[in-house]
Amino acid sequence: MTDILQTGERRRRAQHQDASPAEPSIAIMRDDLYVVLGARETMGFIERVGGVFVALCGPDLARAVEVGQSRSWDRSVGMVRTAYAG
């Protein structure tokens, strides 16, 4: 299963190589989970929990750290971008 996930991740990254940190690409991983992709790597994730978007920063879901919560999709993406930038 890990090989399948890694292959899918490589495919998503290849599809989103034109993304920049200023304008990340978003890919759906499942109904309630989205990955925020930069130009060359994963910036983080956004998980929808009820009416709240949980912003997670990290290279993969197992190591991602929560950096905030918001009812606004745009704010949650901004939280991931800010945390990723350092």
C-alpha positions in Angstrom: 0.0 0.0 0.0 2.9 2.4 0.8 4.2 1.9 -2.8 0.8 2.8 -4.2 0.6 6.0 -2.1 4.2 7.0 -3.0 3.5 6.4 -6.7 0.3 8.5 -6.4 2.3 11.3 -4.6 4.9 11.4 -7.3 2.2 11.6 -9.9 0.5 14.5 -8.1 3.8 16.3 -7.8 4.5 15.8 -11.5 1.1 17.2 -12.4 1.6 20.3 -10.3 5.2 21.3 -11.1 4.1 24.7 -12.2 2.7 25.6 -8.8 4.6 28.3 -6.8 4.6 28.9 -3.1 2.5 32.0 -3.7 -0.1 30.0 -5.5 -0.1 26.3 -4.3 -2.0 23.6 -6.1 -4.6 21.6 -4.2 -5.3 18.0 -4.8 -8.0 15.9 -3.3 -6.7 12.8 -1.4 -10.2 11.7 -0.1 -13.5 13.4 0.5 -12.3 15.2 3.6 -8.6 15.6 3.0 -6.7 17.8 0.6 -2.9 18.1 -0.1 -1.4 21.5 -0.6 1.4 21.2 -3.2 4.2 23.7 -3.8 6.4 23.8 -7.0 8.5 20.8 -5.9 7.2 19.4 -2.7 4.2 18.9 -0.4 3.6 22.0 1.8 0.9 20.4 3.9 -2.6 19.2 4.2 -6.1 20.5 4.9 -8.6 18.2 6.6 -12.3 19.1 6.8 -13.8 18.1 10.1 -17.4 19.1 10.2 -17.6 22.8 9.4 -13.9 23.5 10.2 -10.8 23.2 8.1 -7.8 22.0 10.0 -4.5 23.2 8.5 -1.5 20.8 8.8 2.0 21.6 7.7 4.5 18.8 6.8 5.8 16.7 4.0 3.5 13.7 4.6 0.4 13.2 6.6 2.1 11.0 9.2 4.5 13.8 10.2 2.3 16.8 9.5 1.7 19.2 12.5 -1.5 21.1 13.0 -0.9 24.9 12.5 -4.4 26.2 12.8 -8.1 25.8 12.3 -10.6 28.0 10.4 -14.1 28.0 9.0 -12.6 29.7 5.9 -11.0 27.5 3.2 -8.7 30.4 2.1 -7.5 31.1 5.6 -6.6 27.5 6.2 -4.6 27.4 2.9 -2.9 30.6 4.1 -2.0 29.0 7.4 -0.3 26.1 5.6 1.5 28.6 3.3 2.7 30.7 6.2 3.9 27.7 8.3 5.7 26.2 5.3 7.5 29.5 4.6 8.9 29.4 8.1 
